[in-house]
Amino acid sequence: MRNTWEYFSTENIIFGNGAITRLDGALKRLKAKNVFVITDRGVAQAGILAKVTEQLDLHGYQTVVYDKAIPEPPIESVVEAYEFAKSQMKTDVIIGLGGGSSIDLAKVVALLMEYGGHPTDYFGGENLVPGPIAPLIAIPTTAGTGSEVTSVAVVTDTENNIKVGISDNFLRPAVALLDPELTVGLPPYVTACSGIDALSHAVEAYTAKDFRYIQSKEKLLFQGSLPITDALALQAIELIAGNLAVAVQQGSNLEARGNMLLGSLLAGLAFSNAGTALAHALAYPIGGKAKSPHGELTGLLLPYVMKYNTATEQDKMVKIAQAFGIEQGSKTTREYAEAASEAVLQLLKDINLPTKLSEIGVKEEDLESIAEKALPIERLVRNNPRVPNQASLVELLKQAY
């Protein structure tokens, strides 16, 4: 049994409407003069990049912008961004502006700027980053990945057709600056995919195996559920359950946007210590077969994984049902616990996301190989409160099919 746990966090979090005006103060604390901004074309075209560069220009920073970030960045695009950064002026601070992919790209570039090498040098395990990365400020424009406070950067290994995570507490940005006003223009589908991803983070962190019973003698990045992460994750679930559908259907509702961004932040603080579990493990091999965004995949799988885990996490599933505003009434405790997965399934329908693998192009004959590829992803599978095997995973996938 493990007797101790640790909690890691981004050092400085700035949150609130208009928080972008606090960027200068954050840069001054980091003693920055030369700033390298990594973002994507969509953020630039939406006018969000201009709001950031306006602040940088106002306070006299030398700024270079790289706006070619793409979703779930392939290794080649990481190398391209790094080579571009090296070719520019001296960089004091990197700003990752956008969704999780832009921030993840910024994390890996900040890692390479500090230690050099190739992204693949850091694949294959936890704690492979030698020390602190180059100073990084993360400014999310979506409420989803929580990447602004997490210890993970996900890139795509196109050669092997799989998404790979670089995981280390040194990858956490120095500053997370969250301004709900920057998320108002997000389209409904992107709002839905990113929001359900945040819910997946929160639920899987909350229902992760208790840290005491994770069977490993190593120092773990994902430690299982902890008292602090339980509190953060449950609050995140409540915020997302109450606001995601409104944020999708009423994109200009700033209160719902703010609550979603806060929910995503809390979920990120939770799962980057507790870890995620089976929905994420299954999403990795499915991501190589379906062209759906990561959030859509984890969200689709989530209710089926929750139902699968109810046998061993009944009490926490009841609390999730309560966070969704469901009353017990005449339900047995088991029925009440199962109402949590049903609530998530209904939420998927409310925000117009798919609820079956068959809807996103997965073939029934792929289910065996998906289960086979997910099982060895130990850092996620060991976190699951119910220990899976090949047969039970295939059965879970059939229910999701």
Buried (B, 14 or more C-beta within 10 A) or exposed (E): EBEEBEBBBBEBBBBBEEBBEBBBBBBEEBEBEBBBBBBBEBBBEBEBBEBBBEBBEEEEBBBBBBBBBEBBBBBEBBBBBBEBBEEEEEBBBBBBBBBBBBBBBBBBBBBBBBBEEEBBEBBEEBBBBEEBBBBBBBBBBBBBBBBBBBBBBBBBBEEEEEBBBBBBBBBBBBBBBBBBBBBBBBEBBBBBBBBBBBBBBBBBBBBBBBBBEBEEEEEBBBBBBBEBBBEBBBBBBBBBBBBBBBBBBEBEBBEBBBBBBBBBBBBBBBBBBBBBBBBBBBBBBBBBBBEBBBBBBBBBBBBBBBBBBBEBBBEBBBBBBBBBEBEEEEBEEEEBBBBBBBBBBBBBEEBEBBBEBEEBEBEEEBBEEBBEBBBEBEBBBBBBBBEBEEEEBBBBBEEBB
